[in-house]
Structures are given as structure tokens and as C-alpha cells.
Amino acid sequence: MCPAARRSNVDQAPKRPMMESATADHSPQIEDYESMEAYERLKRLVEEVADDMQKAEGGNKAAGTRVRKAMQDIKKVAQDIRVAVLETRTPTP
């Protein structure tokens, strides 16, 4: 897959908010599913940047730019997962 196609796939990925529980007896299965979906997306992003990492290490400046952009996307998805995990452990009033 060419780098431009990879970037467009990342940008087109559905950006759904994490499920919030409205009651004390929330449904962890739904939240777990959302967290796992985000985790799978994170793994996919890391796998997709591997080729560009090798090219960047070889001195390819364009690949380095793509790696930096991918790392920003990875950072955002990782933060979303972190927030979701914190929400599952903290009871909502």
C-alpha cells in the first residue's frame, strides 16, 4: 500500500466517542468493545508505519515526515485509550 493511501485510511477511520455509562451498573462489555476497537486501531497504525520507519532510518526525509505524522496519530489514539481506561475505573456520579 502506498503511503498516501495509508494516510487517507487513517484519516477516514471512524472517530466515534467512547461510550459513557449513565448508571452505576454500566455495561463494561460495550466500553470494553470500544476500547478494544481503539486498541486494534492503534496496533494497525504502528504496523503501518514500520516501512516508513526503515526508510527514515536510511535517510529518506519524506519517510521521516510521514513517520512524524503517523506518530501524532498514534499519540492521539493512545490518549483516547488512556482516557477510556480511566473512565471504566472511575465511577461516574
C-alpha positions as CSV (number, residue, x, y, z in Angstrom):
1,M,0.0,0.0,0.0
2,C,1.4,3.4,-0.9
3,P,2.0,5.9,1.9
4,A,-0.7,8.3,0.6
5,A,-3.2,5.5,0.7
6,R,-2.2,4.7,4.2
7,R,-2.6,8.3,5.4
8,S,-6.1,8.5,3.8
9,N,-7.1,5.3,5.6
10,V,-6.0,6.7,8.9
11,D,-7.9,10.0,8.3
12,Q,-11.0,8.1,7.2
13,A,-11.1,5.9,10.2
14,P,-14.4,6.3,12.1
15,K,-14.0,8.6,15.0
16,R,-16.7,7.6,17.5
17,P,-16.7,8.8,21.0
18,M,-16.2,6.3,23.8
19,M,-19.4,5.0,25.4
20,E,-20.2,6.6,28.7
21,S,-22.2,4.8,31.3
22,A,-25.3,6.6,32.6
23,T,-25.9,4.4,35.6
24,A,-23.9,2.7,38.4
25,D,-24.5,-0.7,36.8
26,H,-22.9,0.3,33.5
27,S,-22.2,-2.2,30.7
28,P,-18.5,-2.9,30.7
29,Q,-18.9,-5.1,27.6
30,I,-19.8,-2.1,25.4
31,E,-16.9,0.0,26.9
32,D,-14.5,-2.9,26.5
33,Y,-15.5,-3.3,22.9
34,E,-14.9,0.4,22.2
35,S,-11.5,0.2,24.0
36,M,-10.5,-2.9,22.1
37,E,-11.6,-1.3,18.8
38,A,-9.4,1.7,19.6
39,Y,-6.5,-0.7,20.7
40,E,-6.8,-2.6,17.4
41,R,-6.6,0.7,15.5
42,L,-3.5,1.7,17.5
43,K,-1.8,-1.6,16.6
44,R,-2.7,-1.1,12.9
45,L,-1.2,2.4,12.9
46,V,2.0,1.1,14.4
47,E,2.2,-1.7,11.9
48,E,1.5,0.7,9.0
49,V,4.4,3.0,9.9
50,A,7.0,0.2,10.1
51,D,8.1,0.5,6.4
52,D,8.4,4.3,6.6
53,M,10.5,3.9,9.8
54,Q,13.0,1.8,8.0
55,K,13.1,4.3,5.1
56,A,13.5,7.2,7.5
57,E,16.4,5.4,9.3
58,G,18.0,5.0,5.8
59,G,17.9,8.8,5.3
60,N,14.7,9.3,3.4
61,K,13.4,12.7,4.5
62,A,9.9,12.2,3.1
63,A,9.5,9.0,5.0
64,G,10.6,10.8,8.2
65,T,7.8,13.3,7.7
66,R,5.3,10.5,7.2
67,V,6.6,8.8,10.4
68,R,6.2,12.1,12.4
69,K,2.6,12.5,11.2
70,A,1.9,8.8,12.0
71,M,3.3,9.3,15.5
72,Q,0.9,12.2,16.1
73,D,-2.0,9.9,15.1
74,I,-0.7,7.1,17.3
75,K,-0.3,9.6,20.2
76,K,-3.9,10.7,19.8
77,V,-5.3,7.2,19.7
78,A,-3.2,6.1,22.7
79,Q,-4.5,9.1,24.6
80,D,-8.1,8.2,23.7
81,I,-7.5,4.7,25.0
82,R,-5.9,6.0,28.2
83,V,-9.0,8.2,28.8
84,A,-11.3,5.3,28.2
85,V,-9.5,3.1,30.6
86,L,-9.6,5.8,33.3
87,E,-13.4,6.2,32.7
88,T,-14.0,2.5,33.2
89,R,-12.2,2.5,36.5
90,T,-13.6,5.8,37.9
91,P,-17.3,5.7,38.9
92,T,-19.3,8.5,37.2
93,P,-21.6,10.4,39.6
